[in-house]
Amino acid sequence: SPAKSHYTFNLRDLAKVIQGLTSVDPTSISSAEDLFRLWVHECKRIFQDRLIDTKDQDWFHNMQGEVCMTHFKKPLKGIVGEGADGNGLLLYADFILEGKKAEA
């Protein structure tokens, strides 16, 4: 068994990333960079949020940066930009949109 049992990941976690990518309103994705940014957000939400050590979180961030350079041909900082907090924080939510009705 792993030293950190909550670090056990499976295909369901990957499916959550795909579900997050496909559940976004298509009109809000206007470029490849928007889709890359959403992918970064979903991976952080599903995988990195479970990591409890700064060392593990840094490892994930660096690994995600390598994936971005290899497959997207862009540095992670170039995809994420300044973010909501000036440090690359990505926020996706529709609860602040005026006129948006809650779905049951």
Summary of the structure (lengths in Angstrom):
residues: 104
radius of gyration: 15.1
end to end distance: 39.2
largest distance: 48.6
contacts: 215
relative contact order: 0.11
helix: 58%
strand: 2%
